[in-house]
Amino acid sequence: MVVTKLKQGLVLAVFFIGARALSQDSTKTTYKKRVLETTEVDILTSYYSQEGDNAAVSGGIGNEELTDFTPTIVVSIPLNADDILKIDAGVSAYTSASSSNINPFDGAGPADPFVASSGASSSDLWANGVVSYTHNSDDRNDIWSGKISVSSEYDYFSLGVGGSYTKLFNEKNTEVSLSANVYIDSWSLIYPYELRPFVETGDGLNNSLFTQNTITGNANYNPNFTKLDGKGRNSYSVGVGFSQILSKNMQGSLSVDVVQQNGQLSTPFQRVYFADVADSFIENFQLADDIERLPDSRFKTAIGGRLNYYINEMFVVRTYYRYYFDDWGITSHTASIEVPIKLGTKFTIYPSYRFYNQTAADYFAPYEEHLSTEEFYTSDYDLSEFSANQFGFGITYTDIFTNFHVWNFGLKSIDLKFNQYKRDSGLSYFLIAGGFKFVMD
């Protein structure tokens, strides 16, 4: 209830600021068109559901069921004819069978990697906020923007800053952009439950987990476990984009993005099982041989291109391709197509398809295929070789006259979208998303 009241108060305050900005600037903007005519509010929400049998938390096997509900509000405020302030705030409430097994022994039933534990780690809340400012030149050929972002979760905190510059020329037929972002992240190093005593006391086998439970298989469980060195991770990205109107019916764009990450890139609660270490169990759960260990740096590069073609007033074709590679050995190809179909003056439907393929990272191996002599290892299937297909369908309702009102805000558009995703490794999900755009009268 307190959180709800705070959110309502924030929204009302933002609306008040926007209204004042509009009234204060009304005498200065009669001689040029405003970049944003009035305050806009986007209310967004999504529901995500996933399932699979390759949970990284339990070493590449186990239940990957996850559900996520994410409401978000985005408020865009015209400060004057040239400047826009945008506030983006959202939360993500999720339940995860995989993360519940960080401690598989706190549930009501026997511990099992294919059964979600009912303990505290089975659900959590992620929160994010972004404030951005955009300035446009008088001729609208130069656009500068900057942003600050904050996000937080039970084991993670991130602070980000970024900015971009866009230049339009050739009668606005050509566009060049440059962007840069920095994210400073910190982890709380939460280890698999059975490994914590070996860090905390140095004499792990005297812990109650082992004295009150019977170890089957290799009864002499005594992993050679050392904790991770640091908690921080820094990410730096730079992007360059080029867009060109090629004809009255065609537009194309190219982009290059590079990312450098340094610091703690291993996820501390993801288990690894070795082929050359005998298996130990409590109940139906295999005790970890170690955790994921990955290099402390990663360099990523993505090169993408878009080509959009206007067929007629009813049909448009939008295509996209991206090639990605990094110094962990992953290369990937992404290709997608979307065909918006306009049905009358208010409705548009847009079926879409996306294909994705990647090679495995140098440090990936499935359950019990790593050796304890290796320096780096992970059984996270996000770093495995796989192909994926995604089918989507969306519908948009647009009312430029904003006939429907809520208080002093008119409903401009409604967007609904559904995506179905399937990997050949077994992971699948569906996503339902909706958005409502309101504009101030």
N, C-alpha and C positions, 0 to 999 in steps of 0.2 A: 504493500500500500504506500509506504514512504517513497519507494522508487518510482511508482506511478505518479505520485504528486509532484516529485521533482521533475520528471519528464514533462508533465503537463505545464509546470511553471516555466521550464526552459522553452518549450514551444511558444507559449504566450509571450514570453520576453522577446523571442526572435521576431514574432509577428509585429510586436510593438515597435521594435527597432526598424524593421522594414517599412512600416507605415510612416514613421517619422522621416526616414531617409527620402521616401517618395515626396512627402509634403514640403520638406526643406529644399528640394531640388527642382520643384515644379516651375519656378520662374527662370531657370537657367537653361532648360533643355528644349526650348521651342525651336531652335535653329538647327538641330541635328537629331537623327534617330537614335534612340537609346538602344544599347546592346541588349538589355533585358527590360521590357516594358514595366513589369510589376513583379512583386514577390511571388515565387512559385514554391509549392510544397509537394514533394513526392513521398508518398507513403508506400513502402515496399515490404513484401514479406515472401518467405519461401519455406517449403517443407522438403526435406531431403531424407531418403531412406536407402540404406546400403546393406548388402549381404555378401558374404564370401567365406572362404575357409583357409586363408593364408595370413592370419593375424601376425604382425611383426612383434607385438608384445609377447607372444608365446612362441617366438622363434621360427615363424613361417608356417605354423599350423594353428588351427583354432578358429573360433567364431569371430567374424568381422562385422556382425550386425551393428548398425549405427543409425540413429535418427537425429535429425537436427531441425530446429525451428528458428528462423532468423527474421525478426521484424526490424525494419530500418526506417528512419525518417531523414529526408534530405531537404533542406531549406535554402533556396537561392534568393538573395536579397540584392536588388540594385541600389547601390550606395549613391550613385549619380548616373549620368548618361554613359559613362565610360567604365565604371568599376562595379564588380560583383563580389559579394561575400557569400560563401557557401559553407553551410554547416551540415555535416553528415554524421549521424550517430546511430549505432545499432548494437544489438545484443544477439548472441547465439546460444540457445539452450539445447544441449545435446545429451543423449544417453548412448553409451558405447559398451558393447560386450567385450571388445578388445581391451580398452583401457581399464575395465573393471577387473581384469586379471593381472593388473600390476600387483595386486594382492589377491590371489585366488582363494586364500584360506579364510576370508572373512565373510563368506556367504553362508546361507542356511544349509546347503547340501555339500556333498563331496566336491573338492576342487577338481576341475576338468577344463582343459583348454577350449572345448567345444560348447561349454556351458557358461553363460555370463554369471559372474559373481554379483551378489546383491550389496556389496560393500560400498564405502564412501566414494571410491574412484569410478563408479559406474555412470555417473552423470556430473555435469559441470556447466558453468556459464562463462562465455567469452564476451567481452565488451570492447567496442571500438569507437573512436571518435576522430573525425578529420575536419579541420578548418582550413579553407583555401580562399585565396584572394586573387582576383583576375583584373588586370587593367588593359584596356584597349586604347590605341591611339585614335586621334580624331578622324583619320581617314580609314580606320579599321584594318590597316595593313600590318600592324604590329600588335602582338598580344603577349603580355607578360603574366606569369602566374607563380604563386608560391603556396606551399601548404605545410601544415604541421599535423602529425597523426600520433595517436596513442592507442595501444591495445593491451589488454590484460586478460590473463587466464590464471588458473590456480597454480600453474608451475612456470608461468611465462609472462614477461613484460616487454613491450616494444615501444620505442620512441622513434619517430621518423620525421625527417624534413626533406622537402623537395621543391623543385621549381622547373619552369619551362619557358621557352621563348619560341614564338611562331611568327614567321614572316610570310605575308602574301604579296605577290606581285604579278606582273603580266595580266593586269586587269582582274586580279583575284583568280586566275586560272591555274596558278602555280602556288604551292605552299611548301615551305621548309620549316621543320621544327627541331628543337633541341631540348632534351629534358635530362634532369639528374635527380637522384634520390639517395638518401642515406638513412639506414635503419640501424639503430643500436638496440640489441636484444639481450635479455638476460634470462637464464634458466634457473629454476630451483631443481637441484639434482636429485630427482626421485628415482631410486633404484628398485628393481624387482624385490619383492618382500623378503625372499629367502637369502638374498645377498647382503641385505642391510646389516645383519649382525657381524659380518666379517669386516665391515668398515667401522661400525660403532664401538665394538668391544674388542676386536682382534681375536676373540675366542668364540667364534660364531656357533659352534656345535653345542655350547652350553645354553643357547637361547631356548626359550620356551617352545618355539616352533618345532625344534628338533627333539627336545626332551619329552614333549607331550604327544608326539606323533611318531609313527613307525616309518622309517625310510626303507623302501623296497628297492629291488634291483641292486645297484651298488650302494651298500649300506655305509660305506666309508666316504660319504659326500664331504668334500673339503676343497672347494674351488680356490684356485690361485687368483683371487680377485683383488684388483686395485681400483680405487675410485678415479673418476675423470679429473683432469687438471684444473679446468676453469669453467666458469658459468656464462661467460659473455660470448656474443656472436655479433659481428658487424657485417652489414651488407651495403655495397656501393654499386649503383647502377647508372648507366648513361645510355640514352637513346637518341637516335637521329631518324627523322622521318622526311619523306618527300612525297608529295601528292600532286597529280597533274590531271586536269581535264583534257582528255585526248580528243574528244569530239562532242557534239551536242548530246550524244547518247552514251558516252563511255567515260569513265573516270578510273584512274589507276593510282596506286600508291606503293611505296617501298619503305621498309623500316629495318633498322639494325639496332639491337639492344645487347649490351654487355653487362654482366654482373660479376663482381668479385665479392666472395664471402670469406671471412676469416673468423677463427675462434672455435667455439664448441659446436661442431656440426653433427656430432653423434647424439642420438636420442637415448638418454640414460636408462629408460625403463624398457627398452626393446631387447629381449633375450636372444642369445645365440647358443646353439648346441653343436658340439664338435663330434666328428666321426671317430676320433681316436680317444675319446673319454667315455668311460662306462656310464650308462644312464642311471640316474637316481630319481625316485618318485616319492611323493607324499600323496596318498589317495590316488587320484588318476592324473595328477599334474606332475610333469617332468621338471625337476629343479634345474635352474639355469647353470650352464657351464661358464658363461660370461655374458656381457652386454655388447651391443653394437659398438664397434670401434671404427671410426672413419678419419681420414685426414683432416687437418685443421684449416684447410683452405680449399676453395673450389672456384673455378672460373668458368662462366657460362656465356655462350653467344647464341643469339637467335636472329635469323634473317627471314623477314616475311614480306609478302606482297599481297595486295588486294586488287581485284578488277571487278568493277560494277558496270552492268550494262542495262540501260533503259530500253526496253523493247517497245512498250506503248503505255498508255495511261493505266493499263490494267496490270502489266507484268514488269518486274525488274529482276535481274539475276545478279546476286552478290557472291563472289568467289574469294577464297582465301587460301594461301599456302605459307607454311613456315618450316624452315629447316633449323634444327637446334643441335648444338654439340657442346660438350664440356670436357674438362681435363680429368674426369672420373671414368671416361670411356663410354658415356652415353651419347648416342646420336638418335635423333627422332625426326619424323616427318608428320606434319599435320596438314590435312586438306579438308576444306569444308565448302558447302554450297547452301545458299538460302535463296528462296524465290518468293518474295512478297507478292501477293495477289490482291489487288484492290477491288473490293466489292462495294460499289457505290461510293458515296461521299464520306461515309463514316466508318466503314469496317474494312480492315485489311487482315488477311491470314498469311502466315509465312511458315511453310514447311521447310525443314532444314535437315542436313546430314553432315556428319563430321567423322573423318577417319583419322586414327592416330596409330603410329607404329614406333617402337623404340628398341634399341639394343640394351643389353644389361650393363650395369656398372661393373668395373673391374673387380669390385670388392663384394659383389653379390654371389651367394650360393644358397640353395634351398636348405631346408631342415636337415641337419646332421650331415652336411657335405663340406663344411669348413673343417680345417685342421687347426689344432691349438698352436701350431708353430707359425701361423700366418700373422702378419702385423696388423692388417685391417680386415674387417669382416662385417657383413650384415646379411640378414635374411628378410629384409623389408622388400616386399614384392613391388612396391612403387619404383624400386631400382632394378627390377628384373627385366628380362626381355618379354615384350607382349605387344599385341595389337588390340585395338579397341574400336568399336563402332558406336556412334551416338545418333539417334534419331530424335528429331524435335518437331514440335508443332506449336504455333502461337497465334493469338488473335488480338488485334488492337481496335479499340473503339475510340474515335476522335470526334470531339464536338468543339469546333472553333468558336462557337457562340456561347459556350459554357452555360447552357440552359439550367442545369441542375446545380443548386447551391447548398453549401454548408456554412452557416454564418455569412461572412463576407467573402467567401472563397467559392469560385465556380469550378466545376469539374471539367477539366480539359480533355483528359484521355484516361482510358483503362487498358492495361496490358495484362494478358494471361499467357503463360508459357508452360509447356510440358516437355521434359527431356527423358529419354530412356537410354541408358549406357550399359555396355557389356564388354568386358575384357575376355580374351581367350584363355586367361589364367583362372577365370571363374568369378572374379569380382563383378558385381552389377549394382546399378542404382537407378532410382528414378527421382526426378526433381520437378516439383510444381511451384511456380513463382507467379506472383501477381504484383501489379503496381497501379497506383492511382495518382494522377497529377492534378493538383488544384492551383488556380491562379487567383490572386487578390483582385477584387473588382476596383 
